[in-house]
Structure formats: structure tokens, C-alpha cells
């Protein structure tokens, strides 16, 4: 499949975007998730927390230097309500 047409989904266990190759969730993935969970922000946060926990088990924390706070910001912090 052409990278431009691929969905912006995580590739496990690297947690990089299958379409653009950057750390997931990438900007297009964030926009898609915000639209998909437009009326269900708590559901989005639960979903992202579940993925963050999965990523914490799969990403090499000591080797990669990814602290838990970094995972929170990466997976959950951006989706919190601003209001």
C-alpha cells in the first residue's frame, strides 16, 4: 500500500506511525482520534491510557530513555480537555 494512503496507525512494538514513520500518535492520528471521539472525550482518554500502558511494556525504556512522563505527554496529555 502507498504510504500516502496508509492509515496513521501504530506499528507495534516500535510505536511509530505506519504511514509517516514518526512517533505515534502523529498529528494526523491525533486529528482523526479527536474527530472520532468528538462527543466521548473520556472514552478517548481511556483508549489512549490503554495504549500508553501497552507501549510502556513494549518500548525499551532503559535503552530508549523514554520516561513514564514522556509517555503520558505523548499518549494522553495532548487529548485532555482544555476547558
Number of C-alpha atoms within 10 A of each C-alpha: 7 6 11 9 8 12 15 23 18 21 14 13 13 14 20 18 21 17 20 17 16 14 15 21 21 19 13 16 17 16 12 13 16 15 11 12 13 11 10 11 16 13 12 19 19 12 13 20 17 14 17 20 14 14 19 17 11 13 17 13 13 8 7 8 10 13 11 13 10 12 18 16 13 17 23 20 15 13 18 12 9 5 3
